């Protein structure tokens, strides 16, 4: 992209110094932006401030590089106005999706008419990753969202093996499989309810998890590609954060049908980079906060979802500028 068309990009993310340059999607997005001549600023969520009508951030200009010990070369901290000093804000800090996360979405909504914020913060705020799939009950596993212990026990009576997981956790944390005769259900339920005021996610166990949990990446509603994550040993969790092994994947007809079903909705909601999770032929999560897998996908398939993302972002920005 010519310098005259370069974008000023601010990335709201966790500390750059700690990223895995060979796996981190945010690093890959920053690298792809830099290769196109876009200028980069980086700040953390606690650097974001609303001040009397302005949304500002204490940010550092950065040049990213594939050097493990020093993935970024930083300039001096400056106070930047997110409505006038940048063209694009990427919201890329990891969950948990808590009130702090939701607050940043509210604040960024205030600049979203002037500055392109991706993913759209209003839609991120309104579509938690484990709740969004409930819009499509015919392609999701039987699911219960509840704090009612009797309802949870009755759900297990119907479905046998079930999965319990926190509503707003991530990366496979706090996920338990409970069988029909498992006496630990009451204790686990009490643990969840005492730890958080939110309801619990309870889903029918999908035996297809033995074959893996597919991560499929969509860019502006279109399929980029996917890979599989296979649980190791007796662990039913397949997330790479907890040891799931990524392996190549050829998308099935049902995988593509799911993407065709939800893709237009994601595009309409301004969710430009999305990672969905599919077990067998069932949609289990729609990841819109800081979806991962861009570098794994490129290694397995050669598909550069980071480049696709910037193609889409540049097009959206140009359309908004008209």
Number of C-alpha atoms within 10 A of each C-alpha: 12 8 10 7 12 16 20 16 25 27 23 24 18 16 11 19 13 12 17 16 22 14 15 17 22 28 24 22 22 25 20 20 24 19 13 16 16 19 19 24 24 26 21 18 19 11 13 20 17 14 8 6 8 15 19 22 24 19 24 19 19 20 17 22 16 14 11 13 12 15 19 18 12 16 12 9 14 13 14 18 17 25 20 13 14 19 18 23 25 21 26 22 20 16 14 14 18 10 10 13 18 16 14 19 21 14 18 27 20 18 20 18 11 16 21 25 27 23 23 22 27 19 18 23 20 12 17 18 23 19 16 16 23 19 10 13 12 11 18 20 20 17 18 17 17 15 17 13 15 11 13 22 15 12 19 22 14 11 14 16 19 23 19 22 22 21 22 19 16 19 15 18 14 13 17 18 18 19 17 14 11 10 10 11 21 13 10 15 19 13 11 19 17 10 10 12 9 15 17 22 20 24 23 21 21 17 12 13 18 19 14 25 27 29 27 26 27 25 25 26 23 20 19 21 24 28 23 25 26 23 22 15 10 7 14 22 26 24 23 16 12 14 16 21 16 22 15 15 17 11 15 11 10 14 22 15 13 19 20 14 14 18 22 13 13 22 17 12 18 20 24 24 30 27 26 24 22 24 23 19 18 20 23 24 20 24 24 27 27 18 19 24 21 27 22 21 25 16 13 15 14 11 17 18 25 24 19 20 20 19 14 16 20 18 12 15 16 11 9 12 8 5
